[in-house]
């Protein structure tokens, strides 16, 4: 078995050993060449990435109060499947299911403005869709907790694409997006200063053209729970 495994890993490139169908968007080679993706994986070179983390609020209680554990799993599986499909058709890469949410990302390379409008539209679509998921959870619940919803957090910056068990990203934006989602209310999108500052600067134009309101707020995070009163973040409000 050792000999067979050694020959297999030696014969395959790093891209051949990764399940790109599980992670990559449709026509991913139009976003990044296979040569560049291979180089990033082999060298650990960082590239610009927008990271979106989603969290199903009260998921532990939803599981505990489920009439059918099998139905709970099916609802969650169908939701993640829908997220993955929508992400991959919007040039986003699916990192992983976290147990009560997900991590997806967009590789923007050297253009930090790339995909920002698409990310906002994607977040709006997710928050509009999730009440249907909540309804399915409610139908499968003995008791239904207050505060069930989907929270979203976004951050941007340099990340490395790595092979851990499969294709994953590591870097400060993953932590930043996680901090944003942890501080977000149910059905709220919080973005870090990397994207939020520019959105806030153009908030009047964005509100007029897209009916999206950008609000500056102060949040408490793990790193900035008490120092200076917290950390700056930006709440994205989608108006119907």
Residue pairs with C-beta under 8 A, 6 or more apart in sequence:
9 17
13 38
14 38
14 41
14 42
14 163
15 34
15 37
15 38
15 41
17 163
18 41
18 163
18 166
18 167
19 166
19 167
20 28
20 167
22 94
22 166
22 167
23 93
23 94
23 95
23 166
23 167
24 88
24 93
24 167
25 31
25 87
25 88
25 89
25 90
25 91
25 92
25 93
26 88
26 89
28 93
31 91
31 107
32 107
32 109
37 161
39 45
40 47
40 160
40 161
41 161
41 162
41 163
41 167
44 160
44 162
45 160
46 158
46 159
46 160
46 171
47 107
47 109
47 158
47 159
47 160
47 161
48 107
48 108
48 109
48 110
48 111
48 112
48 156
48 157
48 158
48 159
49 105
49 106
49 107
49 108
49 156
49 157
49 158
49 159
49 169
49 171
49 173
50 105
50 106
50 108
50 115
50 116
50 119
50 154
50 155
50 156
50 173
50 195
51 103
51 104
51 105
51 154
51 155
51 156
51 159
51 169
51 173
51 174
51 176
51 177
52 92
52 103
52 104
52 105
52 106
52 119
52 122
52 123
52 152
52 153
52 154
52 177
53 98
53 101
53 102
53 103
53 152
53 153
53 154
53 174
53 177
53 178
53 180
53 181
54 83
54 101
54 102
54 103
54 104
54 126
54 150
54 151
54 152
54 153
54 181
55 98
55 100
55 101
55 150
55 151
55 152
55 153
55 181
55 182
55 184
56 62
56 76
56 79
56 100
56 101
56 148
56 149
56 150
57 147
57 148
57 149
57 150
57 151
57 186
58 145
58 146
58 147
58 148
58 149
59 76
59 99
59 100
59 101
60 100
61 145
62 72
62 137
62 141
62 145
62 148
63 69
63 72
65 141
65 142
65 143
65 144
65 145
66 72
66 140
66 141
66 142
67 140
67 141
67 142
68 140
71 140
72 137
72 140
75 133
75 136
75 137
75 140
79 130
79 133
80 97
80 102
82 129
83 94
83 102
83 104
83 126
84 94
84 102
86 122
86 125
86 126
87 93
87 94
87 104
87 122
88 94
90 118
90 122
91 106
91 115
91 118
92 104
92 105
92 106
92 122
93 104
93 105
93 106
93 107
93 167
93 169
94 102
94 104
95 102
95 103
95 104
95 105
95 167
95 168
95 169
96 102
96 103
96 168
101 181
103 169
103 174
103 177
105 159
105 169
106 114
106 115
106 118
106 119
108 114
108 115
108 156
112 156
112 194
113 198
116 195
116 198
116 199
119 154
119 195
120 210
120 212
120 236
123 152
123 154
123 189
123 236
123 238
124 212
124 238
126 150
126 152
127 150
127 152
127 187
127 189
127 238
128 238
130 149
130 150
130 187
133 150
134 148
134 149
137 144
137 148
138 144
138 148
147 186
148 186
149 185
149 186
149 187
150 186
150 187
151 181
151 184
151 185
151 186
151 187
151 188
151 189
151 190
152 180
152 181
152 184
152 188
152 189
152 190
153 176
153 177
153 178
153 179
153 180
153 181
153 182
153 183
153 184
153 189
153 190
153 191
153 192
154 177
154 180
154 189
154 190
154 191
154 192
154 195
155 172
155 173
155 174
155 175
155 176
155 177
155 179
155 180
155 191
155 192
155 194
155 195
156 173
156 192
156 194
156 195
157 171
157 172
157 173
157 176
157 194
158 171
158 172
158 173
159 169
159 170
159 171
159 172
159 173
159 174
160 169
160 170
160 171
161 167
161 168
161 169
162 168
162 169
162 170
173 192
173 194
176 192
176 194
177 192
179 192
179 221
179 222
179 223
179 231
180 190
180 191
180 192
180 219
180 233
181 190
182 221
182 222
183 190
183 219
183 220
183 221
183 233
184 190
184 235
188 235
188 236
189 235
189 236
189 238
190 219
190 233
190 234
190 235
190 236
191 199
191 233
191 234
191 236
192 233
192 234
193 232
193 233
193 234
195 234
196 214
196 216
196 232
196 233
196 234
197 234
199 206
199 214
199 234
199 236
200 214
200 216
200 234
203 213
203 214
206 212
206 213
206 214
207 213
207 214
207 239
211 238
211 239
211 240
212 236
212 237
212 238
212 239
213 236
213 237
213 239
214 234
214 235
214 236
214 237
215 234
215 235
215 237
216 232
216 233
216 234
216 235
217 232
217 233
217 234
217 235
218 229
218 230
218 231
218 232
218 233
219 230
219 231
219 232
219 233
220 226
220 230
220 231
221 230
221 231
223 231
224 230
224 231
